Amino acid sequence: MVSTTLRDLSGLSREPAPLGRSTLVMIDCQNTYRQGVMKLEGVEEALDEAAKLLNRARAAGIPIFHIMHDAGPGSPYDVREEIGQISDAVAPRPGEQVIVKNFPSAFVGTELAEALAQEGGRDLVLAGFMTHMCINSTARNAFSLGHRPVVVASATATRSLPGHDGTPVPAGALQSASLAMLRDMFAVVVDKPDAIPD
């Protein structure tokens, strides 16, 4: 039997706020994850979904932030090289703020918290990569800072990892577990962009 979530026990809503009163945060939608050692399972499909979400946000005229991870020269996250750039399908447009981070959470060591405070809203929509790492870390920080994050499952992806005993944990299992963990307390999780009302 599946137990109830901590959100339910705490009386927190499981419904996403309307997109029109939210801020979109696109996390690490970089070429990093489309090739080489960091290529994610289902990344192209997730980028397609992220592009749909981004187009809806642009049409709604809401604030949009693009987050990029920079791990320095020679890494798959080198923002000075093509591999570290935001993928063309979801590339920023003029007026959309780009924030570079060096830690998994988009709030750590960046101006994101201050920028969101200027926008005045608490409702956030998160999409990007990787589900178990930077989406997870950012959603948890957002919740702890008083925001109400929504994670769009189809616009996220991750990769297989070695388990604590060396047994591989498949990407699909890790994706499901990561989303369940967030849904337990820290975020509303929706399947698709169109699950968020206008």
PyMOL commands that place a pseudoatom at each C-alpha (Angstrom):
pseudoatom trace, name=CA, resn=MET, resi=1, chain=A, elem=C, hetatm=0, pos=[0.000, 0.000, 0.000]
pseudoatom trace, name=CA, resn=VAL, resi=2, chain=A, elem=C, hetatm=0, pos=[1.336, 3.427, -0.983]
pseudoatom trace, name=CA, resn=SER, resi=3, chain=A, elem=C, hetatm=0, pos=[1.496, 5.828, 1.942]
pseudoatom trace, name=CA, resn=THR, resi=4, chain=A, elem=C, hetatm=0, pos=[0.306, 9.405, 1.753]
pseudoatom trace, name=CA, resn=THR, resi=5, chain=A, elem=C, hetatm=0, pos=[2.774, 12.172, 0.984]
pseudoatom trace, name=CA, resn=LEU, resi=6, chain=A, elem=C, hetatm=0, pos=[4.231, 14.652, 3.431]
pseudoatom trace, name=CA, resn=ARG, resi=7, chain=A, elem=C, hetatm=0, pos=[2.592, 17.366, 1.315]
pseudoatom trace, name=CA, resn=ASP, resi=8, chain=A, elem=C, hetatm=0, pos=[-0.793, 15.841, 2.069]
pseudoatom trace, name=CA, resn=LEU, resi=9, chain=A, elem=C, hetatm=0, pos=[-0.009, 15.527, 5.767]
pseudoatom trace, name=CA, resn=SER, resi=10, chain=A, elem=C, hetatm=0, pos=[1.148, 19.157, 5.812]
pseudoatom trace, name=CA, resn=GLY, resi=11, chain=A, elem=C, hetatm=0, pos=[-1.937, 20.445, 4.016]
pseudoatom trace, name=CA, resn=LEU, resi=12, chain=A, elem=C, hetatm=0, pos=[0.028, 21.703, 0.996]
pseudoatom trace, name=CA, resn=SER, resi=13, chain=A, elem=C, hetatm=0, pos=[-1.635, 21.853, -2.398]
pseudoatom trace, name=CA, resn=ARG, resi=14, chain=A, elem=C, hetatm=0, pos=[-0.870, 19.268, -5.065]
pseudoatom trace, name=CA, resn=GLU, resi=15, chain=A, elem=C, hetatm=0, pos=[-2.247, 21.528, -7.804]
pseudoatom trace, name=CA, resn=PRO, resi=16, chain=A, elem=C, hetatm=0, pos=[0.036, 23.765, -9.888]
pseudoatom trace, name=CA, resn=ALA, resi=17, chain=A, elem=C, hetatm=0, pos=[-0.462, 27.495, -9.828]
pseudoatom trace, name=CA, resn=PRO, resi=18, chain=A, elem=C, hetatm=0, pos=[-1.544, 29.087, -13.122]
pseudoatom trace, name=CA, resn=LEU, resi=19, chain=A, elem=C, hetatm=0, pos=[1.334, 29.687, -15.515]
pseudoatom trace, name=CA, resn=GLY, resi=20, chain=A, elem=C, hetatm=0, pos=[0.328, 33.331, -15.843]
pseudoatom trace, name=CA, resn=ARG, resi=21, chain=A, elem=C, hetatm=0, pos=[1.270, 34.071, -12.247]
pseudoatom trace, name=CA, resn=SER, resi=22, chain=A, elem=C, hetatm=0, pos=[4.461, 31.970, -12.230]
pseudoatom trace, name=CA, resn=THR, resi=23, chain=A, elem=C, hetatm=0, pos=[8.121, 32.392, -13.125]
pseudoatom trace, name=CA, resn=LEU, resi=24, chain=A, elem=C, hetatm=0, pos=[9.807, 29.858, -15.398]
pseudoatom trace, name=CA, resn=VAL, resi=25, chain=A, elem=C, hetatm=0, pos=[13.272, 28.621, -14.433]
pseudoatom trace, name=CA, resn=MET, resi=26, chain=A, elem=C, hetatm=0, pos=[15.014, 26.579, -17.151]
pseudoatom trace, name=CA, resn=ILE, resi=27, chain=A, elem=C, hetatm=0, pos=[17.863, 24.682, -15.500]
pseudoatom trace, name=CA, resn=ASP, resi=28, chain=A, elem=C, hetatm=0, pos=[21.007, 23.534, -17.339]
pseudoatom trace, name=CA, resn=CYS, resi=29, chain=A, elem=C, hetatm=0, pos=[19.396, 22.862, -20.720]
pseudoatom trace, name=CA, resn=GLN, resi=30, chain=A, elem=C, hetatm=0, pos=[22.918, 22.660, -22.113]
pseudoatom trace, name=CA, resn=ASN, resi=31, chain=A, elem=C, hetatm=0, pos=[24.484, 20.670, -24.933]
pseudoatom trace, name=CA, resn=THR, resi=32, chain=A, elem=C, hetatm=0, pos=[26.411, 18.938, -22.134]
pseudoatom trace, name=CA, resn=TYR, resi=33, chain=A, elem=C, hetatm=0, pos=[23.565, 16.473, -21.807]
pseudoatom trace, name=CA, resn=ARG, resi=34, chain=A, elem=C, hetatm=0, pos=[23.074, 15.727, -25.500]
pseudoatom trace, name=CA, resn=GLN, resi=35, chain=A, elem=C, hetatm=0, pos=[26.425, 14.100, -26.226]
pseudoatom trace, name=CA, resn=GLY, resi=36, chain=A, elem=C, hetatm=0, pos=[29.423, 12.355, -24.762]
pseudoatom trace, name=CA, resn=VAL, resi=37, chain=A, elem=C, hetatm=0, pos=[29.877, 11.097, -21.225]
pseudoatom trace, name=CA, resn=MET, resi=38, chain=A, elem=C, hetatm=0, pos=[26.955, 13.113, -19.795]
pseudoatom trace, name=CA, resn=LYS, resi=39, chain=A, elem=C, hetatm=0, pos=[24.346, 12.231, -22.439]
pseudoatom trace, name=CA, resn=LEU, resi=40, chain=A, elem=C, hetatm=0, pos=[21.005, 11.597, -20.732]
pseudoatom trace, name=CA, resn=GLU, resi=41, chain=A, elem=C, hetatm=0, pos=[18.378, 9.000, -21.501]
pseudoatom trace, name=CA, resn=GLY, resi=42, chain=A, elem=C, hetatm=0, pos=[15.422, 10.713, -23.188]
pseudoatom trace, name=CA, resn=VAL, resi=43, chain=A, elem=C, hetatm=0, pos=[17.165, 14.063, -23.404]
pseudoatom trace, name=CA, resn=GLU, resi=44, chain=A, elem=C, hetatm=0, pos=[15.900, 15.018, -26.880]
pseudoatom trace, name=CA, resn=GLU, resi=45, chain=A, elem=C, hetatm=0, pos=[12.290, 14.291, -25.948]
pseudoatom trace, name=CA, resn=ALA, resi=46, chain=A, elem=C, hetatm=0, pos=[12.739, 16.267, -22.725]
pseudoatom trace, name=CA, resn=LEU, resi=47, chain=A, elem=C, hetatm=0, pos=[14.138, 19.225, -24.670]
pseudoatom trace, name=CA, resn=ASP, resi=48, chain=A, elem=C, hetatm=0, pos=[11.116, 19.120, -26.977]
pseudoatom trace, name=CA, resn=GLU, resi=49, chain=A, elem=C, hetatm=0, pos=[8.855, 19.295, -23.932]
pseudoatom trace, name=CA, resn=ALA, resi=50, chain=A, elem=C, hetatm=0, pos=[10.963, 22.084, -22.420]
pseudoatom trace, name=CA, resn=ALA, resi=51, chain=A, elem=C, hetatm=0, pos=[10.620, 24.043, -25.669]
pseudoatom trace, name=CA, resn=LYS, resi=52, chain=A, elem=C, hetatm=0, pos=[6.821, 23.696, -25.494]
pseudoatom trace, name=CA, resn=LEU, resi=53, chain=A, elem=C, hetatm=0, pos=[6.875, 24.968, -21.937]
pseudoatom trace, name=CA, resn=LEU, resi=54, chain=A, elem=C, hetatm=0, pos=[9.169, 27.851, -22.854]
pseudoatom trace, name=CA, resn=ASN, resi=55, chain=A, elem=C, hetatm=0, pos=[6.931, 28.868, -25.770]
pseudoatom trace, name=CA, resn=ARG, resi=56, chain=A, elem=C, hetatm=0, pos=[3.895, 28.900, -23.478]
pseudoatom trace, name=CA, resn=ALA, resi=57, chain=A, elem=C, hetatm=0, pos=[5.774, 31.028, -20.958]
pseudoatom trace, name=CA, resn=ARG, resi=58, chain=A, elem=C, hetatm=0, pos=[6.801, 33.487, -23.649]
pseudoatom trace, name=CA, resn=ALA, resi=59, chain=A, elem=C, hetatm=0, pos=[3.246, 33.724, -24.932]
pseudoatom trace, name=CA, resn=ALA, resi=60, chain=A, elem=C, hetatm=0, pos=[2.044, 34.348, -21.368]
pseudoatom trace, name=CA, resn=GLY, resi=61, chain=A, elem=C, hetatm=0, pos=[4.606, 37.106, -20.893]
pseudoatom trace, name=CA, resn=ILE, resi=62, chain=A, elem=C, hetatm=0, pos=[5.886, 35.741, -17.568]
pseudoatom trace, name=CA, resn=PRO, resi=63, chain=A, elem=C, hetatm=0, pos=[9.464, 36.151, -16.258]
pseudoatom trace, name=CA, resn=ILE, resi=64, chain=A, elem=C, hetatm=0, pos=[11.911, 33.572, -17.600]
pseudoatom trace, name=CA, resn=PHE, resi=65, chain=A, elem=C, hetatm=0, pos=[15.314, 32.654, -16.176]
pseudoatom trace, name=CA, resn=HIS, resi=66, chain=A, elem=C, hetatm=0, pos=[17.855, 30.420, -17.884]
pseudoatom trace, name=CA, resn=ILE, resi=67, chain=A, elem=C, hetatm=0, pos=[20.384, 28.707, -15.621]
pseudoatom trace, name=CA, resn=MET, resi=68, chain=A, elem=C, hetatm=0, pos=[23.756, 27.448, -16.906]
pseudoatom trace, name=CA, resn=HIS, resi=69, chain=A, elem=C, hetatm=0, pos=[26.213, 25.299, -14.991]
pseudoatom trace, name=CA, resn=ASP, resi=70, chain=A, elem=C, hetatm=0, pos=[29.897, 26.166, -15.387]
pseudoatom trace, name=CA, resn=ALA, resi=71, chain=A, elem=C, hetatm=0, pos=[32.526, 23.679, -14.190]
pseudoatom trace, name=CA, resn=GLY, resi=72, chain=A, elem=C, hetatm=0, pos=[35.400, 25.336, -15.985]
pseudoatom trace, name=CA, resn=PRO, resi=73, chain=A, elem=C, hetatm=0, pos=[37.624, 24.732, -19.013]
pseudoatom trace, name=CA, resn=GLY, resi=74, chain=A, elem=C, hetatm=0, pos=[37.944, 21.164, -20.221]
pseudoatom trace, name=CA, resn=SER, resi=75, chain=A, elem=C, hetatm=0, pos=[34.770, 20.009, -18.477]
pseudoatom trace, name=CA, resn=PRO, resi=76, chain=A, elem=C, hetatm=0, pos=[31.498, 19.024, -20.166]
pseudoatom trace, name=CA, resn=TYR, resi=77, chain=A, elem=C, hetatm=0, pos=[30.078, 22.149, -18.490]
pseudoatom trace, name=CA, resn=ASP, resi=78, chain=A, elem=C, hetatm=0, pos=[32.472, 24.689, -20.012]
pseudoatom trace, name=CA, resn=VAL, resi=79, chain=A, elem=C, hetatm=0, pos=[30.192, 27.607, -20.881]
pseudoatom trace, name=CA, resn=ARG, resi=80, chain=A, elem=C, hetatm=0, pos=[32.907, 29.090, -23.095]
pseudoatom trace, name=CA, resn=GLU, resi=81, chain=A, elem=C, hetatm=0, pos=[32.588, 26.143, -25.488]
pseudoatom trace, name=CA, resn=GLU, resi=82, chain=A, elem=C, hetatm=0, pos=[29.725, 24.842, -27.615]
pseudoatom trace, name=CA, resn=ILE, resi=83, chain=A, elem=C, hetatm=0, pos=[29.229, 21.819, -25.343]
pseudoatom trace, name=CA, resn=GLY, resi=84, chain=A, elem=C, hetatm=0, pos=[28.393, 24.083, -22.420]
pseudoatom trace, name=CA, resn=GLN, resi=85, chain=A, elem=C, hetatm=0, pos=[25.981, 26.342, -24.298]
pseudoatom trace, name=CA, resn=ILE, resi=86, chain=A, elem=C, hetatm=0, pos=[22.213, 26.241, -23.880]
pseudoatom trace, name=CA, resn=SER, resi=87, chain=A, elem=C, hetatm=0, pos=[20.686, 24.091, -26.610]
pseudoatom trace, name=CA, resn=ASP, resi=88, chain=A, elem=C, hetatm=0, pos=[19.313, 26.001, -29.586]
pseudoatom trace, name=CA, resn=ALA, resi=89, chain=A, elem=C, hetatm=0, pos=[15.751, 24.741, -29.125]
pseudoatom trace, name=CA, resn=VAL, resi=90, chain=A, elem=C, hetatm=0, pos=[15.493, 26.544, -25.772]
pseudoatom trace, name=CA, resn=ALA, resi=91, chain=A, elem=C, hetatm=0, pos=[18.088, 29.288, -26.216]
pseudoatom trace, name=CA, resn=PRO, resi=92, chain=A, elem=C, hetatm=0, pos=[17.450, 32.563, -24.370]
pseudoatom trace, name=CA, resn=ARG, resi=93, chain=A, elem=C, hetatm=0, pos=[15.925, 35.524, -26.145]
pseudoatom trace, name=CA, resn=PRO, resi=94, chain=A, elem=C, hetatm=0, pos=[16.688, 39.180, -25.386]
pseudoatom trace, name=CA, resn=GLY, resi=95, chain=A, elem=C, hetatm=0, pos=[15.192, 40.146, -22.050]
pseudoatom trace, name=CA, resn=GLU, resi=96, chain=A, elem=C, hetatm=0, pos=[15.392, 36.644, -20.588]
pseudoatom trace, name=CA, resn=GLN, resi=97, chain=A, elem=C, hetatm=0, pos=[17.936, 36.610, -17.801]
pseudoatom trace, name=CA, resn=VAL, resi=98, chain=A, elem=C, hetatm=0, pos=[20.795, 34.084, -17.855]
pseudoatom trace, name=CA, resn=ILE, resi=99, chain=A, elem=C, hetatm=0, pos=[22.365, 33.074, -14.551]
pseudoatom trace, name=CA, resn=VAL, resi=100, chain=A, elem=C, hetatm=0, pos=[25.560, 31.024, -14.317]
pseudoatom trace, name=CA, resn=LYS, resi=101, chain=A, elem=C, hetatm=0, pos=[25.970, 28.698, -11.348]
pseudoatom trace, name=CA, resn=ASN, resi=102, chain=A, elem=C, hetatm=0, pos=[28.779, 26.521, -9.983]
pseudoatom trace, name=CA, resn=PHE, resi=103, chain=A, elem=C, hetatm=0, pos=[26.798, 24.290, -7.612]
pseudoatom trace, name=CA, resn=PRO, resi=104, chain=A, elem=C, hetatm=0, pos=[23.837, 21.948, -8.111]
pseudoatom trace, name=CA, resn=SER, resi=105, chain=A, elem=C, hetatm=0, pos=[21.282, 24.404, -6.705]
pseudoatom trace, name=CA, resn=ALA, resi=106, chain=A, elem=C, hetatm=0, pos=[20.583, 27.449, -8.855]
pseudoatom trace, name=CA, resn=PHE, resi=107, chain=A, elem=C, hetatm=0, pos=[20.279, 29.458, -5.631]
pseudoatom trace, name=CA, resn=VAL, resi=108, chain=A, elem=C, hetatm=0, pos=[23.762, 28.789, -4.237]
pseudoatom trace, name=CA, resn=GLY, resi=109, chain=A, elem=C, hetatm=0, pos=[26.316, 31.477, -5.041]
pseudoatom trace, name=CA, resn=THR, resi=110, chain=A, elem=C, hetatm=0, pos=[24.042, 33.201, -7.580]
pseudoatom trace, name=CA, resn=GLU, resi=111, chain=A, elem=C, hetatm=0, pos=[21.716, 36.188, -7.757]
pseudoatom trace, name=CA, resn=LEU, resi=112, chain=A, elem=C, hetatm=0, pos=[18.621, 34.050, -8.429]
pseudoatom trace, name=CA, resn=ALA, resi=113, chain=A, elem=C, hetatm=0, pos=[16.970, 34.611, -5.037]
pseudoatom trace, name=CA, resn=GLU, resi=114, chain=A, elem=C, hetatm=0, pos=[17.343, 38.377, -5.334]
pseudoatom trace, name=CA, resn=ALA, resi=115, chain=A, elem=C, hetatm=0, pos=[16.127, 38.380, -8.938]
pseudoatom trace, name=CA, resn=LEU, resi=116, chain=A, elem=C, hetatm=0, pos=[13.037, 36.376, -7.999]
pseudoatom trace, name=CA, resn=ALA, resi=117, chain=A, elem=C, hetatm=0, pos=[12.342, 38.720, -5.101]
pseudoatom trace, name=CA, resn=GLN, resi=118, chain=A, elem=C, hetatm=0, pos=[12.309, 41.612, -7.565]
pseudoatom trace, name=CA, resn=GLU, resi=119, chain=A, elem=C, hetatm=0, pos=[9.718, 39.785, -9.656]
pseudoatom trace, name=CA, resn=GLY, resi=120, chain=A, elem=C, hetatm=0, pos=[7.562, 39.469, -6.556]
pseudoatom trace, name=CA, resn=GLY, resi=121, chain=A, elem=C, hetatm=0, pos=[6.085, 36.013, -7.189]
pseudoatom trace, name=CA, resn=ARG, resi=122, chain=A, elem=C, hetatm=0, pos=[6.510, 32.808, -5.213]
pseudoatom trace, name=CA, resn=ASP, resi=123, chain=A, elem=C, hetatm=0, pos=[5.252, 30.325, -7.821]
pseudoatom trace, name=CA, resn=LEU, resi=124, chain=A, elem=C, hetatm=0, pos=[8.020, 28.751, -9.888]
pseudoatom trace, name=CA, resn=VAL, resi=125, chain=A, elem=C, hetatm=0, pos=[7.978, 26.285, -12.772]
pseudoatom trace, name=CA, resn=LEU, resi=126, chain=A, elem=C, hetatm=0, pos=[11.155, 24.211, -13.130]
pseudoatom trace, name=CA, resn=ALA, resi=127, chain=A, elem=C, hetatm=0, pos=[12.395, 22.241, -16.130]
pseudoatom trace, name=CA, resn=GLY, resi=128, chain=A, elem=C, hetatm=0, pos=[15.776, 20.938, -17.241]
pseudoatom trace, name=CA, resn=PHE, resi=129, chain=A, elem=C, hetatm=0, pos=[18.554, 18.630, -16.142]
pseudoatom trace, name=CA, resn=MET, resi=130, chain=A, elem=C, hetatm=0, pos=[19.440, 16.487, -14.283]
pseudoatom trace, name=CA, resn=THR, resi=131, chain=A, elem=C, hetatm=0, pos=[16.348, 15.424, -12.357]
pseudoatom trace, name=CA, resn=HIS, resi=132, chain=A, elem=C, hetatm=0, pos=[18.221, 13.768, -9.501]
pseudoatom trace, name=CA, resn=MET, resi=133, chain=A, elem=C, hetatm=0, pos=[20.791, 16.539, -9.176]
pseudoatom trace, name=CA, resn=CYS, resi=134, chain=A, elem=C, hetatm=0, pos=[20.144, 20.171, -10.144]
pseudoatom trace, name=CA, resn=ILE, resi=135, chain=A, elem=C, hetatm=0, pos=[16.356, 19.972, -10.474]
pseudoatom trace, name=CA, resn=ASN, resi=136, chain=A, elem=C, hetatm=0, pos=[16.213, 18.244, -7.086]
pseudoatom trace, name=CA, resn=SER, resi=137, chain=A, elem=C, hetatm=0, pos=[18.617, 20.679, -5.407]
pseudoatom trace, name=CA, resn=THR, resi=138, chain=A, elem=C, hetatm=0, pos=[16.973, 23.782, -6.854]
pseudoatom trace, name=CA, resn=ALA, resi=139, chain=A, elem=C, hetatm=0, pos=[13.432, 22.645, -6.014]
pseudoatom trace, name=CA, resn=ARG, resi=140, chain=A, elem=C, hetatm=0, pos=[14.413, 21.884, -2.416]
pseudoatom trace, name=CA, resn=ASN, resi=141, chain=A, elem=C, hetatm=0, pos=[16.106, 25.266, -2.005]
pseudoatom trace, name=CA, resn=ALA, resi=142, chain=A, elem=C, hetatm=0, pos=[13.149, 27.023, -3.588]
pseudoatom trace, name=CA, resn=PHE, resi=143, chain=A, elem=C, hetatm=0, pos=[10.768, 25.348, -1.159]
pseudoatom trace, name=CA, resn=SER, resi=144, chain=A, elem=C, hetatm=0, pos=[12.976, 26.215, 1.825]
pseudoatom trace, name=CA, resn=LEU, resi=145, chain=A, elem=C, hetatm=0, pos=[13.089, 29.849, 0.698]
pseudoatom trace, name=CA, resn=GLY, resi=146, chain=A, elem=C, hetatm=0, pos=[9.300, 30.084, 0.631]
pseudoatom trace, name=CA, resn=HIS, resi=147, chain=A, elem=C, hetatm=0, pos=[8.674, 29.509, -3.064]
pseudoatom trace, name=CA, resn=ARG, resi=148, chain=A, elem=C, hetatm=0, pos=[6.104, 27.082, -4.475]
pseudoatom trace, name=CA, resn=PRO, resi=149, chain=A, elem=C, hetatm=0, pos=[7.925, 25.056, -7.139]
pseudoatom trace, name=CA, resn=VAL, resi=150, chain=A, elem=C, hetatm=0, pos=[6.286, 22.973, -9.845]
pseudoatom trace, name=CA, resn=VAL, resi=151, chain=A, elem=C, hetatm=0, pos=[8.432, 20.433, -11.717]
pseudoatom trace, name=CA, resn=VAL, resi=152, chain=A, elem=C, hetatm=0, pos=[7.390, 19.391, -15.235]
pseudoatom trace, name=CA, resn=ALA, resi=153, chain=A, elem=C, hetatm=0, pos=[8.343, 15.712, -15.399]
pseudoatom trace, name=CA, resn=SER, resi=154, chain=A, elem=C, hetatm=0, pos=[8.412, 15.346, -19.193]
pseudoatom trace, name=CA, resn=ALA, resi=155, chain=A, elem=C, hetatm=0, pos=[10.789, 18.327, -19.454]
pseudoatom trace, name=CA, resn=THR, resi=156, chain=A, elem=C, hetatm=0, pos=[13.400, 16.678, -17.213]
pseudoatom trace, name=CA, resn=ALA, resi=157, chain=A, elem=C, hetatm=0, pos=[15.738, 13.714, -17.636]
pseudoatom trace, name=CA, resn=THR, resi=158, chain=A, elem=C, hetatm=0, pos=[18.596, 11.927, -15.926]
pseudoatom trace, name=CA, resn=ARG, resi=159, chain=A, elem=C, hetatm=0, pos=[21.107, 9.121, -16.454]
pseudoatom trace, name=CA, resn=SER, resi=160, chain=A, elem=C, hetatm=0, pos=[21.868, 5.713, -14.991]
pseudoatom trace, name=CA, resn=LEU, resi=161, chain=A, elem=C, hetatm=0, pos=[24.079, 5.668, -11.900]
pseudoatom trace, name=CA, resn=PRO, resi=162, chain=A, elem=C, hetatm=0, pos=[25.996, 3.024, -9.976]
pseudoatom trace, name=CA, resn=GLY, resi=163, chain=A, elem=C, hetatm=0, pos=[24.179, 2.072, -6.785]
pseudoatom trace, name=CA, resn=HIS, resi=164, chain=A, elem=C, hetatm=0, pos=[25.831, 2.008, -3.368]
pseudoatom trace, name=CA, resn=ASP, resi=165, chain=A, elem=C, hetatm=0, pos=[26.609, -1.686, -3.860]
pseudoatom trace, name=CA, resn=GLY, resi=166, chain=A, elem=C, hetatm=0, pos=[27.812, -1.260, -7.440]
pseudoatom trace, name=CA, resn=THR, resi=167, chain=A, elem=C, hetatm=0, pos=[24.552, -2.477, -8.976]
pseudoatom trace, name=CA, resn=PRO, resi=168, chain=A, elem=C, hetatm=0, pos=[23.462, -0.093, -11.756]
pseudoatom trace, name=CA, resn=VAL, resi=169, chain=A, elem=C, hetatm=0, pos=[20.378, 2.020, -11.103]
pseudoatom trace, name=CA, resn=PRO, resi=170, chain=A, elem=C, hetatm=0, pos=[18.654, 2.510, -14.485]
pseudoatom trace, name=CA, resn=ALA, resi=171, chain=A, elem=C, hetatm=0, pos=[17.874, 6.047, -15.583]
pseudoatom trace, name=CA, resn=GLY, resi=172, chain=A, elem=C, hetatm=0, pos=[14.143, 5.340, -15.656]
pseudoatom trace, name=CA, resn=ALA, resi=173, chain=A, elem=C, hetatm=0, pos=[14.159, 4.106, -12.075]
pseudoatom trace, name=CA, resn=LEU, resi=174, chain=A, elem=C, hetatm=0, pos=[16.201, 7.077, -10.913]
pseudoatom trace, name=CA, resn=GLN, resi=175, chain=A, elem=C, hetatm=0, pos=[13.908, 9.473, -12.785]
pseudoatom trace, name=CA, resn=SER, resi=176, chain=A, elem=C, hetatm=0, pos=[10.817, 7.998, -11.128]
pseudoatom trace, name=CA, resn=ALA, resi=177, chain=A, elem=C, hetatm=0, pos=[12.422, 7.981, -7.677]
pseudoatom trace, name=CA, resn=SER, resi=178, chain=A, elem=C, hetatm=0, pos=[13.673, 11.555, -8.014]
pseudoatom trace, name=CA, resn=LEU, resi=179, chain=A, elem=C, hetatm=0, pos=[10.246, 12.851, -9.021]
pseudoatom trace, name=CA, resn=ALA, resi=180, chain=A, elem=C, hetatm=0, pos=[8.558, 10.873, -6.235]
pseudoatom trace, name=CA, resn=MET, resi=181, chain=A, elem=C, hetatm=0, pos=[10.997, 12.326, -3.722]
pseudoatom trace, name=CA, resn=LEU, resi=182, chain=A, elem=C, hetatm=0, pos=[10.186, 15.865, -4.835]
pseudoatom trace, name=CA, resn=ARG, resi=183, chain=A, elem=C, hetatm=0, pos=[6.451, 15.183, -4.941]
pseudoatom trace, name=CA, resn=ASP, resi=184, chain=A, elem=C, hetatm=0, pos=[6.544, 13.883, -1.369]
pseudoatom trace, name=CA, resn=MET, resi=185, chain=A, elem=C, hetatm=0, pos=[7.150, 17.387, -0.019]
pseudoatom trace, name=CA, resn=PHE, resi=186, chain=A, elem=C, hetatm=0, pos=[9.142, 19.918, -1.963]
pseudoatom trace, name=CA, resn=ALA, resi=187, chain=A, elem=C, hetatm=0, pos=[7.260, 20.397, -5.238]
pseudoatom trace, name=CA, resn=VAL, resi=188, chain=A, elem=C, hetatm=0, pos=[4.117, 19.827, -7.204]
pseudoatom trace, name=CA, resn=VAL, resi=189, chain=A, elem=C, hetatm=0, pos=[5.031, 17.447, -10.037]
pseudoatom trace, name=CA, resn=VAL, resi=190, chain=A, elem=C, hetatm=0, pos=[3.040, 17.478, -13.284]
pseudoatom trace, name=CA, resn=ASP, resi=191, chain=A, elem=C, hetatm=0, pos=[3.467, 15.148, -16.226]
pseudoatom trace, name=CA, resn=LYS, resi=192, chain=A, elem=C, hetatm=0, pos=[3.419, 17.614, -19.118]
pseudoatom trace, name=CA, resn=PRO, resi=193, chain=A, elem=C, hetatm=0, pos=[3.548, 21.365, -19.756]
pseudoatom trace, name=CA, resn=ASP, resi=194, chain=A, elem=C, hetatm=0, pos=[-0.151, 21.457, -20.628]
pseudoatom trace, name=CA, resn=ALA, resi=195, chain=A, elem=C, hetatm=0, pos=[-1.001, 20.152, -17.142]
pseudoatom trace, name=CA, resn=ILE, resi=196, chain=A, elem=C, hetatm=0, pos=[-0.271, 23.674, -15.871]
pseudoatom trace, name=CA, resn=PRO, resi=197, chain=A, elem=C, hetatm=0, pos=[-3.321, 25.914, -16.346]
pseudoatom trace, name=CA, resn=ASP, resi=198, chain=A, elem=C, hetatm=0, pos=[-3.020, 29.270, -18.074]
for i in range(1, 198): cmd.bond("trace and resi %d" % i, "trace and resi %d" % (i + 1))
show_as sticks, trace
zoom trace
